[in-house]
Amino acid sequence: MIDLNLPVKTHDEDRQGEALMLEQLPNKNNGRKLYIESYGCAMNFSDSEIVASILSDQGFETTTDFNKADVIFINTCSIRENAEVRVRNRLKEFKVAKSKNPGMVVGVLGCMAERLKSKFLEEEKLVDVVVGPDAYRDLPNLIDQVDSGQKAVNVLLSREETYADVTPVRLNSNGINAFVSIMRGCDNMCSFCVVPFTRGRERSRDAVSIVKECTDLFEQGYREVTLLGQNVDSYKWQKPKQNDEADQQASPAEADLEGSAGVVNFARLLELVALIDPELRVRFSTSHPKDITDEVLYTINKYDNICNYIHLPVQSGNSRILDMMNRTYDRDWYIDRINAIRRIIPECAISTDVITGFCSETEEEHQDTVSMMDYVKYDFAYMFMYSERPGTLAAKRYPDDIPENIKKLRLQEIVAKQQQYSLVRLQAQLGKVQKVLIEGYSKKSDQDYCGRSDQNAMVVFPADERFKPGQYVNVLAERCTTATLMGRIVD
């Protein structure tokens, strides 16, 4: 296990006295209840845990019942139009709760904050505070503003904020799986995507803090971490230069980072986390076809506890559409990366994202996406009809000219295709023993356990009193549906 005893930062006597006085002052937020609801990607759920941590330090306690909350936050997603509809409907429900508790604070966090702040605050009067993804440290001040009778907004983006020093409060945690954010923002200007505008430019979190967080999680009993970023393959962090005295105080983990001139890329970060302990499983999301390297693939193959599963969004199988999407790769490049995965990690499961009905997509170009699915045979896919997002390059340049009925037909075709291959891929696992991390009881029966295999397949099997959640078991896969393996524990 890597030792991460970081040097303690010291303060002068005046600062120490000031901190002591602040600690002795009563906190007006003590006992106030915080409710957070998250929508969208795993990054949003990770952000909610950061928010809970920041407000916990201010005396707030979390609750799972919004009717009992003093402060309600909804962490939003702007990727699809239906997500915005769901959020708006939910805010109307919160407005009813607020009418019964006038002192309640209702706020919107995350990706919808900047774009829809005027509508939420002024036109529809649904919220009191709007906060962007890089402004969560300002939340205590913003809540104070609302408490004094004002509306509050902070949607400023940052080129530096990574929340590296914030220890997340694990919300709704099973104590086994945890998300760990390794970077924020995105430099890829995909023409259909709002993330660069809502989350800002890409910046990598320091590797020492990432390894420390993962180590702490393992010591607390967690057995699986998922490293998160909009494009994890572009992760890059360089250890700052220090003087001789600072170098002498560096922890073993920091000293270990001196390799490669102190530069840590994603392959090296994966290795550092895998080396924490063989019993800690490591997953990651999301990869980008233009950036995933053979070095990353060989690192996955080298360590048994780095899961054989890669999410590699294709979006379209046609090179012209990919160019319009500004994905910066073409069909042949994507196929080359798939071939590399199959060659270096033969047992690797691959999932993807697909968009149907992008601007000007012809039927022949849609069939290129279908043929890509035939070539790869994905284990799983997130599939969507194109939804124009205001402010994106596509919305400015290209008419959304594919009729809704055509979009739906194309979506239905790829969904049916994916269901076919999901079944094929799971059937290939039948008769094999899966190493499964028990996550808890099955949703359908308290007589069965469930957990995920190395390849990210959900596995259901009869509970055994010899084993409990958080332990690994070997399960012989005996049958399956299109989404689940079923079997029994074997020695």
N, C-alpha and C positions, 0 to 999 in steps of 0.2 A: 504494500500500500504506500502511496506517495505521501510524504510528510509535508503538511502545508502550514507550519507554524510561522505565520507572517510576522514581521517586526511590528511592534506596537508603536503607533504614532504618539508623540508627546506634545503637550501644550505648555505654554508659560503659565506662571502662577495666577496671573490676572484672569486668563481664560478659564483655568480650573475653578477659580472662585465664582466666576460668572455662571459656569455650568452648574455648580452646586446650588447656587441661589435659585436658578431656574427649576432644578429638580425639586426644590422644597416648596415651590409655588403650587397651589391647587390647579388642576387641569379642568377647565370648564367643560371639556368634552368627555370626561370620565363617565362611563355608563351609557353614553349615546350609542345607539344601534346603527350599524351600517349594513345595507343590503346591496349586493352587486350581482347583476345578471349579465352574462356575456353571450355574444353572438359571433358567428364567423369562424375564423381560423384559430389554430392552437395558439398563435401569438397573442390574440386577444385574451384568451383565458389566462395565459402567462402574465399579461399586463394587469389583469384584474388582481392577481396575487401580489403584484408590486404595489398596486393602489391600497390593498388591504393592509400591507405591511406599513406603508407610510402613514396611514390613518390610525393603525393600531398604536404606533408610537405617540399619537396625539390623544390616546385614551378611548378611541372607538372600539366597540366590540361588534363582531359580525353576527348577523342573524340570517336564517333561511326563510323568514316570513316577512315580506315587504310591508305588510300591514302594521308590524311592530317596529318598523324602522324609523329612525329620525332622519337618516340620509339614504337616499336611493340613487344608485348609479346604474346606468345601462351602458355596457361597453359594446360599441356598434361596429358594423361591417358595411362597407359601401361597394363590395365587389359585385353583388347582384341586386337588381331592383326589388325583388321580393323580400330581401333582407331589410330594406328601408321601410317597406310596407309593414312588416312584422314589428319593427321597432316603433314606428309611429302608433300602431294599434296598442302596443304595450304601454307607451307613454300615456295614452288616454286612460288606461286602467289605473296607472299611478296617479293621474290627475284626480280621479275619483277618491283614491285613498288620501290624497293631500287635502281634499275638501273636508274630510273628517278630522284631519290633523294639520291645521294651518301652519304649524311650525316646521313641518316636514320640508326637507330640501330634496329636490329632484334634479338630477344632472345627467348629461350625456357625455360619455367619454369616447375616445377612439376615432376611427376613420371617418365617421359621418360628422364629426364635430365642426370642422372648419367649413365644409361645404354647405351645411344646412343650419348654421348657427342662427342666422337671421330668422329663418322660418320657425325654428323651435322657440326662440326667445321672444320674438315680437309678434309674428303673424298668428301663430297658433297658441302662444303662451303655454307651452307644455312643460317647459323646464326653467329652472332658476340659474343653472350653471352649465357652461359648455367648456370642455377641457380636451385639448389635443394630446396625442400619444407622448409628446416630449415634455409635457407640462405637469406631470403628476406630482412633482415635488411641491408645486404651488397650491395643491388642493387645500391644505389647512387655511391658507390665506384667503382663498376663494370662498370657502365655506363661511369664514368669518364675514366676508363681504355680504353674502346672502343673509346671514343672521342679522346684519345691521340694516336690512331692507333693500339691498341693491341686487341687481343681476350681476353675474360674474362670468368673464370669458378669458381664457388663455389658450390660444391655438398656435402659438409660436413654435416653429420647428427648430431643431437644434442640429448642429454638425458634430456635437460631442457627446450628448446624453446617451448613456447605455444602462443606467441604473445598476452599475456593477457592484456598488456598495450596499445595495438594498437586498436584504434577505427576504424572499417572498413568503407570505403567509399562505400555506397550502389550503385552498378552498375546496370543499367537497372531496377531500383527498381520501384515497383508500390506504394511504401509507405505504404503497408499493411502487406506483408509477408517478413520475414527476416530469414536468417540462422545465427545461433550463434554456433561457434565452442566451444566445452567443453573439448576436449582432442585431442591429436595428436598421430600418430603412432599406432602400433599394435604389441601385443606380441603373437598373434595366428599364428602359422606357418603352415597355410593351404598349402598343398603341391602344389596346382595349382596357388597360389597367389604371386604376386611380392610386395605387399604393405609393408610387414616388411622390405624389402630391399630398397625400394624407399622412405619410410616415417619414418623409424627408429622405435625405441622402444616406447612403450606406456607411455605417461605421461599425467596427468590430470591437467587441468587449475584450478586456484584457484576459489573457489565458489563465493567469494565476487565480483570478477570482472565479472563473468558470470551474477549474479543477477543484478549488476549495469548496464551492457550492455542491458539486457532485460528491465529493468526499464526505461532507457533512450529511448529505442525504443518505448515503450508504450507511454511515454510522448511526443514523436515526432509524434504520430498518428498511429504507427504500431499496428496491432491487432492480429498478429499471429507470433510466433517464432518457429523455428525448431532447436532443440538442436542436434548438429552433433558430431559424433565420429565413428571411425571404429568399435568400440564395446562399445556402451554407457553403457551397463550394468556393465562393469568393472570399471566405473568411481569411483575414490576414492581420496579424498583430505583431508588432515589434516591441520587444522589451526596451524601455527607455534607458538611455545611458546613465550610469550612476558613478559616483566617485568611489575611490578605493574603500572608504569607510562603509559606505552603503553596501558595496559588494560583499564585505565581510559579514554584514548582518543579514544577508539574503537567506531566505529559507531554502531547504533542499529542492523544493519545487521550482523556485525562481532560478536556482543554480542550474537545474535540469533544463531550463528554457534557454540557457546560454548557447546551446547547440544551434547550428545554422545562423550564427551571428545574432542569436536572440530572436529570429523571425519564426513565427509559428503560423503555418498555413493550416487548412482544414484537415489534411491527412495527419499532420503532426498532432493537432488538437484531439482528433479521434483516438490516436494512440495514447496520448496522455490520460484521457478519461478511461480508456480500456484498462490501463495499467493500475488504476486505483484498486481494483480487486476483480478476480475472475468471476465472482458471483454477481457483479454489477453488469446488467445488460445495457447496451448502448444502442440507441436508435437516433435517427436524425431526419429533419425535414425543413426545407425542401431543396432538392438539387436542381441545377439548371443545365440543360444539355450542352450549352456552350462552354461551361466551366468544369464539369465533372472530369477528373483526370484518372489516368491509369494508376497513379500513386494512391489515390483514395481507394480505388478498387482493390489494389494489392494489400492495403492496410486492413480493409474489411476482411479479406481472405486470411490474413495473418492471425487475427485474434478471434477466438471462438465466441467471445462475449460481445462482439460487434455484430448485430443481427444482419442476416442475409436478406435484406429488404431495402429497396431503393424506390423512392417516389420520383419519377422523372417525367414531368409534364411535357406532352407533345403538342397539345392544343389543336394542331391540324397536321394531316399527313401530306399536304400539298405545299410545294416550295413557294409558289406565288402567294398563297394566303399567308404562309409563314413570314414572307418578306413584308407584306402589308401589316401584319401583326408586329413587325419589328422584333422578331424573336432572335435574330442574328445567327440563325443556323438554317440549313435547308434539310430536305428529306434525307439526303444521302448522309449528311453529318449525324443526324439523329440515329439512323440505322447503324452507322459505325460505332456509336456509343453503346447501343444495345448489344451489338456483336461483342464489344469489349467486355461488357458485363457478363454475358453468357460464357465467354472464354475464360475469364479470370475467376469468376464466382459462379460455377455451373449451377448451383442450387439456389441462386438468388431469385427472390420474388420481386416483381416489378409492377408498380402501379402508375397511374398517369392521370392527367387532366385533359379533357377534350371539350372544345367549343364547336358547336354546329351552327351553321347559318351566319357565319361572319360576312361582313359586307362584300357583296358581289360574288360570293362563292357559287360556283356552278355545280351541277349534279356530278359531273365528272370529277371535279375537285373534291367534292364530298366523298366520292368513292375511293379517292386516294387515302382519306382518313380511315375508311372501312378496311382497305387493303393493309394499312399500317397495323391495324388491330389484328388482322389475320397473321401478319408477319411476327409481331411481338408476342401475341397471346398473353395479354396482361392478366395479372392475378386479380386486379381490382382497378376501377376507374371512377373518377368524379366527372360527371358528364352534364353539360349545360347547353342551353340555347344562348346565342349571343344576346347580351343585354347592354345596350348603349349606355355608357356612363358619362354624364356631363363633365366637360373639362378635359377629357382624354383626347389624345391625338386622333384616334379613330372618329370620335364625335365631331371633331373639327374638319377632318379631311374627307371622310367617306360617308356616303349616305347609307343608312341602315335599310337596305333595299330588298332584303329577303323576306317574303311574306311569312307571317307567323305560322300559318298552316304548314308551309314547307319546312320551316325550322323544326316544328314539332315532329313531322314525319321523319326527318333526318335524325333527330334525337332518339325517337323510338327505335330506329334501325340500329344505332350504335349501342343503345341500352340492351337490345336483344342480343346483339353480337357479344357484348361484354358478359352478359349472363351465361352465354354459351361457354366462353373461355374461362370464366371464374369456376364453373363446374368442372371443366376439363383439368384445370390446374389443381383443384382440390382432389379430384379423382386420382391424380398421379401420386398423391401422398398416401392413399389407402394402402394398408399393409405395412407402412413404415412407422417407426417409433419417433414421436415428436417430443422434444424437450420443451415442457410447458411451464411457464411461471404462473402459479395459481393467483388469480386476482380477486376471487371471491365466489359467491354462489351464482349459479345461472339465473338469469332474469325469469326463466320459466319454471324453475323448480329449486327448492332448497335442499333437494336430494342430490343435486349435481353441482360440481365445481365448474368454473370456466376460467380460461386464461388464453394467452396468445403463444403461438409457436415462434420459433426463431424467424420464420418467414412471414410473421404478422397475421397468420390465419387464426381466427377464433376457434378454440377447441373446447368442447363440452364433454364431461366424463363424470361417472358416479363419484360422489364425495367419499373420502376415506378418512376415518378418524386419526389415522397415523400422520396425516399431512394437514397443513393449514395454509391460508393465504400468505403469500410472500415466500413460499418454498417452491423449489423446482421438482417436477415429477416427470417421469417418462410415460407417455401415453401412446398406446398402439391405436392408430387411426383405423376404424373399421367401416365407417360409412360417412356420408356427407350430404349437405344440401349445396346450393350455389354460394352460400356464405359461411358455412360452419362445418368443421370436422367434428365427428363424434367417435368416442372410443372408450378405452379403459386403461387404468394405470397398470403398468407392468414393471418388473424389476429391471 
